[in-house]
Amino acid sequence: MLPFRFKQFTINQDNTAMKVGTDGVLLGAWCSVDEYPDSILDIGSGTGVIALMLAQRSDAMTIDAVEVDENAYEQTVENFEKSDWGDRLYCYNATFQEFANEITEEQESYDLIVSNPPFYTDEYETNDEARNKARFTSSLSFEELILGVSKILSLLGKYVVIIPSKEEESFINLAKQYNLFLNRVCRVQGNQLSEIKRSLLEFSFSKKELKTEHLVIETGRHQYTNEYIELTKDFYLKM
């Protein structure tokens, strides 16, 4: 498996079940760093791509990642160490539940938490255990994810996530139970004719006027819309 080269860093992905994909890049590019977060957490790092994008985009001194799969954890560490921001990036090999409990006990918190969580709650699991862990909610349910986030997100912090659009309503309602309110949403289509497949959601502990966005990725095969190019041009080599 060839490395995936971005403009300012390279992702090796030969040792993890989850490769670089559009979802992770969308999340890393779309989430706001306008309020200068000092501490960032990426839940389920995979290759480390989202944390690396946020290292490129922000001056946050602490950018942590947590990854349960050992191979993915080692791949993330490798990619962090080879980047220009290795001194700000750190990955923990643990379940998110364990990690959140430990951070809570230490009374620490994060200003920005991002996650590209396991999907496909209604599909059967494959025989690849690592891929199952990465892509199915049995290893980390949405409720466990939101509960953990609610414990370790700072009072003025933001939680940003990408999920299948069909899960959007139930995820928002679940977040409300933990006093996390939707502030911003972007619904993503592959092209003008396809259905909306993904929702990018930004939550905080504050109720705010909802900002709604819409993004179409392609006009034709590998023909990208101006909006998608604008969003990702600092990362993709050919944008």
C-alpha positions, 0 to 999 in steps of 0.5 A: 500500500503506497503512502498517501501524500498531502502537501505538508505531510505523508500518511503511511497506511500499510499497517492499518485496516482503515486507509485515508478516505474522504470522510476523514479529510472532510472532517479535518478540513471542515471543523473550525479552529477559529477560536484557537483551541489549545488542546485537541483530541482525535478519537479513533485516529486510524492513520492519524490524518485528522490530527495531522490536518489539525496540527497544520491548521492550528497552533494548539500545543496539545494534539492527542489521539486515542486508538484502540487497534494496536496496528493503527496506533503504531501507524499513527505514531509513525506518521506523527513522528515523521511530520513537522509537528511531532512535538505537539502530537501524541497517540494513546493505545486504549479504548476511548472509554478507558481514556475518557475515564482517565482524563476525567480523573485527572480533571483535564479537558479538551477545547476541540474533540473530533471523531470519525467514529465507527459506522454501519450499525445495521450491517453484518460484520466482516471477518476482518477484526481490525476493520470491524473495530474501525467501521462498526459501532459494536466496539464503541457505540454512539452513546458511549462516544457522546458520554465520554466526550461530555466528560472531557470537553471543556466548558467552551469547547467544540465537538465535531463529528462526521456520521452517516446522514441517516444517523443524524437525527438520533445522534443529535437527540442523543447528544442533547441528553448529555447537554451537547447542542448542535451549533453547525451542520454540513450535509454532504453529497457525492454529486448533485444526483446522489443522496446526502450520505454524510453529515458533519456536525458541530456541538457545544454545551451552548445553545446557539443559532444553527448554521446550516451548510451543504456541500457537493463534492463532484460534478463528474468523476474526479471533477471537483466542485469549487466549494470542495476544492476551496475546503481541501486545497491546503491538503490535497496535492492536485487541488 
